[in-house]
Amino acid sequence: MLTRSSVPAPLQCSPSRLRVGHIAACMQAAAAHYEHAGVHLKEVPRMLHDAHDFGALDEYVASHPEPALLQWYGQYLESQGNNSRAAAIYRQAGDVLSVVRMACAAGDFAAGMDMVAETSNAAAAFHLARQLEMAGRQMEAIACYEKSGRLSHAVRLAKESGAEGELMSMALQSNKRIQLDIARHFEMRGQFERAVQL
């Protein structure tokens, strides 16, 4: 239940009073009202950004480390080209996919692979697999497709790249449909012993 004392004081920031010292006080009062209304995650960053008070914006995000706000701030920093800071914010927000996406964009596949190994995030593993495949690193891509749970993609790439050992390994852990697909592949290549095992 709201009490009179829990409601922030009304804003009293007329344009004639807006001097340097008053602007900060008005922004703090506005932030308190936005927080009270429950819209602070969107409105306070917008207000600080519109006022070009980037120092206060950084401080506000640091003092309110909520995932949605951190996600927005990471996207903002990335749009401004501050990729290292954006990656740190994404990491703080727990947004593994964005961290891996940024690592791949920078060509740092090792960092992406470390992050996927550390977190087992399926979406990040799938993104990394696609990037590795485009970079011609098929074996690593196959492993990442497997980690992402996208066995059909892993099987497709293993067939295209001739990774027969990987195919056999995947067949043993997959469902009947994929096993039959791999068995047909071995049969068409004359590898009847492997086909019969499946």
C-alpha positions in Angstrom: 0.0 0.0 0.0 1.3 3.4 -0.9 1.7 5.9 1.9 2.1 9.6 1.5 5.7 9.4 2.6 6.6 6.7 0.0 5.5 8.9 -3.0 8.3 11.1 -4.3 7.7 14.9 -4.0 6.2 16.5 -7.0 8.6 17.8 -9.7 9.1 21.5 -9.4 11.4 22.2 -12.3 10.1 25.1 -14.3 12.1 26.2 -17.3 13.0 29.5 -15.6 14.7 27.5 -12.7 16.7 25.3 -15.0 20.3 26.3 -14.2 23.2 24.0 -14.0 22.7 23.0 -10.3 19.0 22.7 -10.8 19.2 20.4 -13.8 20.9 17.7 -11.8 18.4 18.0 -9.0 15.5 17.9 -11.5 17.0 14.8 -13.2 17.4 13.1 -9.8 13.8 13.9 -8.9 12.6 12.7 -12.3 14.6 9.4 -11.9 12.9 8.9 -8.5 9.5 9.4 -10.1 10.3 7.0 -12.9 11.5 4.4 -10.4 8.3 4.8 -8.3 6.2 4.3 -11.5 8.2 1.2 -12.4 9.4 2.6 -15.8 12.9 3.5 -14.8 14.6 0.8 -16.9 13.5 2.6 -20.0 12.8 6.2 -19.1 15.9 7.1 -16.9 18.4 6.0 -19.5 16.4 7.8 -22.2 16.3 11.0 -20.1 20.1 10.8 -19.4 20.9 10.0 -23.0 18.7 12.9 -24.3 20.5 15.2 -21.9 23.9 14.0 -23.1 24.8 13.2 -19.5 26.7 10.0 -20.4 28.7 10.0 -17.1 25.4 9.9 -15.2 24.1 7.3 -17.5 27.1 5.1 -16.8 26.7 5.6 -13.1 23.0 4.9 -13.2 23.5 1.6 -15.0 26.3 0.6 -12.6 24.0 1.3 -9.6 21.1 -0.6 -11.1 22.6 -3.8 -12.5 19.3 -5.3 -13.7 19.7 -7.6 -16.7 17.2 -5.7 -19.0 19.0 -2.4 -18.3 22.5 -4.0 -18.8 21.3 -5.5 -22.0 20.1 -2.2 -23.3 23.3 -0.5 -22.2 25.4 -3.1 -23.9 23.5 -2.6 -27.1 24.0 1.1 -26.8 27.7 0.9 -26.2 28.0 -1.5 -29.1 26.2 0.9 -31.4 28.7 3.6 -30.4 31.6 1.3 -31.3 32.7 0.7 -27.7 32.9 -3.0 -28.2 35.2 -3.9 -25.3 33.0 -2.2 -22.8 29.8 -3.6 -24.5 31.2 -7.1 -24.2 31.9 -6.6 -20.5 28.4 -5.3 -20.0 26.9 -8.3 -21.9 29.0 -10.6 -19.7 27.7 -8.9 -16.6 24.1 -9.2 -17.9 24.6 -12.9 -18.5 24.0 -12.5 -22.3 26.3 -15.2 -23.5 25.0 -15.1 -27.1 26.0 -11.4 -27.5 29.4 -12.0 -26.0 30.0 -14.9 -28.4 28.6 -12.8 -31.3 31.0 -10.0 -30.6 33.9 -12.3 -30.3 33.1 -13.9 -33.7 32.7 -10.5 -35.3 36.2 -9.6 -34.1 37.5 -12.9 -35.5 38.3 -14.2 -32.0 36.8 -17.7 -32.4 39.0 -18.9 -29.5 37.2 -16.6 -27.0 33.9 -17.6 -28.4 34.8 -21.3 -28.0 35.9 -20.7 -24.4 32.7 -19.0 -23.6 30.6 -21.8 -25.1 32.6 -24.4 -23.2 32.3 -22.4 -20.0 28.5 -21.9 -20.2 27.1 -24.6 -22.5 24.7 -22.0 -24.0 23.0 -23.7 -26.9 22.2 -20.4 -28.8 25.7 -19.2 -28.5 27.1 -22.6 -29.6 24.8 -22.5 -32.7 25.9 -19.0 -33.6 29.6 -19.9 -33.2 29.1 -23.1 -35.3 27.6 -21.0 -38.1 30.5 -18.6 -38.0 33.1 -21.3 -37.9 31.4 -23.1 -40.8 31.5 -19.8 -42.8 35.2 -19.5 -41.9 35.9 -23.0 -43.3 36.7 -24.5 -39.9 34.4 -27.5 -40.4 35.6 -29.8 -37.5 35.2 -27.1 -34.9 31.8 -26.1 -36.4 30.6 -29.8 -36.2 31.6 -29.9 -32.5 29.7 -26.6 -31.9 26.6 -27.8 -33.8 26.6 -30.9 -31.5 27.0 -28.7 -28.4 24.0 -26.6 -29.6 21.9 -29.8 -29.9 21.5 -29.2 -33.7 22.6 -32.7 -34.8 21.0 -32.4 -38.2 23.3 -29.4 -39.0 26.3 -31.4 -37.6 25.4 -34.4 -39.7 25.0 -32.3 -42.8 28.4 -30.6 -42.4 30.1 -33.9 -41.5 28.7 -35.5 -44.7 29.8 -32.5 -46.8 33.3 -32.5 -45.3 33.8 -36.3 -45.3 34.2 -36.6 -41.5 33.1 -40.3 -41.4 34.3 -40.9 -37.9 32.3 -38.0 -36.6 29.2 -39.3 -38.5 29.5 -42.6 -36.8 29.8 -41.0 -33.4 26.8 -38.8 -34.0 24.7 -41.7 -35.2 25.2 -43.5 -31.9 23.8 -40.6 -29.9 21.0 -39.5 -32.2 17.4 -40.5 -32.9 16.3 -43.2 -35.4 15.6 -40.7 -38.2 19.2 -39.3 -38.1 20.6 -42.8 -37.7 18.8 -44.0 -40.9 20.0 -40.9 -42.8 23.6 -41.6 -41.8 23.2 -45.3 -42.6 22.0 -44.4 -46.1 25.0 -42.1 -46.5 27.4 -45.0 -45.6 25.5 -47.4 -47.9 25.7 -45.0 -50.8 29.5 -44.7 -50.2 29.9 -48.5 -50.1 30.7 -48.6 -46.4 28.3 -51.4 -45.7 29.9 -52.4 -42.4 29.2 -49.0 -40.9 25.7 -48.9 -42.4 24.8 -52.3 -40.9 25.9 -51.2 -37.5 23.2 -48.6 -37.5 
